[in-house]
Amino acid sequence: MAHQAPNATILNSFPDTDALVESLAFFIAKAQKDSIDKKGRFTVALSGGSLPKMLRGLIGNPSIKWDKWQVFYADERVVPLEDPDSNHLACTNLLFSKVPIPKDNIHVLDTSLLDDLEELSDAYEKELIREFAQKDAARFPVFDLILLGMGPDGHTASLFPGHELLAEEDRWIAYLEDSPKPPPKRITFTYPVINHAARVVFVAAGKEKVEMLKQVLDNPEAGLPASRVKPVHPGQLYWFVDDAASAAVQYPRSPFKL
């Protein structure tokens, strides 16, 4: 059994990225099976950055039931879908173009609204409402799995250090036009949405993550955005990292077995 700390954060560290990718794919497949067995669908949210390339273990995986997936983006850059900055484009190039997922199962921005951030975020929130509110009748959507990365400043999704959106408690989807990292205009899940997920997984690899990973895991009281991801009970928080990223971390590692 994996070690479970009092704050329900489970740290899995692997010798290299290949082992991480394989184990992450196994974890996702198991989460998918549990969700489909219970309710016939699997709701997933993805972020961009380095995350999409870490999902390559899903390609050609016979246990993945792509027709049961409903995919959303935990954050997205307010750009056309074919723009190089688009998270959707990255996920498409690295994953979705290589697997048989129905196009309608991937929920993208309404690109006719790119000039109106409020309308754009409201429209994406309505996409979530259509998927979750009628089926689950919850105050916030309860994703089966949200997959996140962590930036060099400790940001996650498009929730940045010191930004006013860190305090948002009501909206499901919020927008910002002053991202400290380009492009400046983005939409993002808020903490209530992230923290109501059944499972949240951070994925981080490489020695360039080592100092920030240590801060987030060993010094959560500093309040970095990634540290504020704390799923409410019975939700669970997992980190999938490689040993290069976790080299300085004191937080207890968990044994992960395929």
C-alpha positions, 0 to 999 in steps of 0.5 A, spaced: 500 500 500 502 507 498 504 511 504 498 516 505 500 522 509 495 526 513 494 531 508 493 525 503 498 527 498 502 521 495 508 522 492 511 517 487 518 518 484 521 514 479 528 512 476 527 516 469 521 519 465 520 512 461 518 509 468 514 515 470 510 515 463 509 507 464 506 508 471 502 514 470 499 510 464 497 504 468 494 509 474 490 513 469 487 506 466 485 504 473 482 511 474 478 510 468 476 503 469 473 505 476 469 511 473 466 507 467 464 501 472 461 506 476 458 511 471 459 509 464 464 515 463 471 518 465 471 525 466 478 528 465 482 535 465 488 536 462 493 542 462 499 544 457 506 545 458 510 539 458 504 534 461 502 532 454 508 529 452 508 525 459 501 522 456 505 518 451 504 511 455 496 512 453 498 511 445 496 504 443 494 502 450 488 497 449 485 498 456 483 505 454 476 506 452 477 513 448 469 513 447 468 514 454 472 520 455 470 527 456 476 531 456 476 538 458 482 543 459 484 545 466 487 552 463 487 554 456 491 560 452 486 565 449 488 564 442 486 560 436 486 552 436 491 552 431 496 557 434 502 554 437 501 557 444 494 553 444 494 547 449 489 544 445 494 544 439 499 541 444 495 535 446 492 534 439 499 533 436 502 529 442 496 525 444 489 526 440 492 525 433 494 518 435 488 515 438 481 514 436 478 519 441 471 522 438 472 529 436 466 531 440 469 528 446 474 534 447 471 540 449 475 546 446 474 554 447 469 557 443 474 561 438 468 565 436 469 569 443 476 570 443 475 577 443 471 577 449 474 574 455 468 574 460 463 571 454 469 566 453 470 563 460 462 563 461 461 559 455 466 554 457 463 554 464 457 552 460 460 546 457 462 544 464 455 545 466 452 541 461 457 535 462 456 535 470 450 539 473 445 535 470 448 528 471 451 530 478 447 535 481 453 538 485 455 545 487 462 544 483 464 539 478 467 533 480 472 530 475 474 523 475 481 526 474 485 532 473 492 532 470 496 538 472 503 541 471 508 545 475 511 551 472 518 554 475 514 559 479 510 554 482 504 556 478 499 551 476 494 551 470 493 559 470 494 560 477 500 564 478 503 567 485 500 573 488 494 573 483 487 575 485 484 569 482 488 565 487 482 567 492 476 566 487 471 561 491 465 561 486 466 561 479 468 555 475 472 558 470 475 565 470 479 569 466 486 573 466 489 578 461 495 579 465 498 572 465 506 574 467 507 568 462 505 569 455 500 569 452 497 574 457 490 572 456 488 565 458 482 562 462 483 557 467 479 552 472 479 555 479 481 552 486 474 550 487 473 546 481 480 543 482 480 541 489 473 537 488 476 532 483 476 525 485 483 525 483 488 530 482 495 528 479 501 533 478 506 531 473 514 533 474 520 531 471 527 533 470 532 537 475 530 544 473 524 542 477 528 540 483 528 546 487 520 548 486 518 541 488 522 541 494 518 548 496 511 546 494 512 539 498 516 541 504 514 548 505 507 548 503 505 554 508 509 558 503 502 558 499 505 557 492 499 556 487 501 548 486 501 548 494 494 550 494 491 544 491 488 540 496 482 536 494 477 535 499 475 529 502 474 524 499 479 526 493 486 524 493 492 528 491 498 524 487 505 527 485 508 523 479 515 525 478 522 522 476 528 522 481 531 528 478 526 532 480 525 529 487 532 529 489 532 534 494 525 533 497 524 530 504 517 529 503 516 521 504 516 517 497 510 512 496 512 505 493 508 504 486 507 498 483 504 496 477 
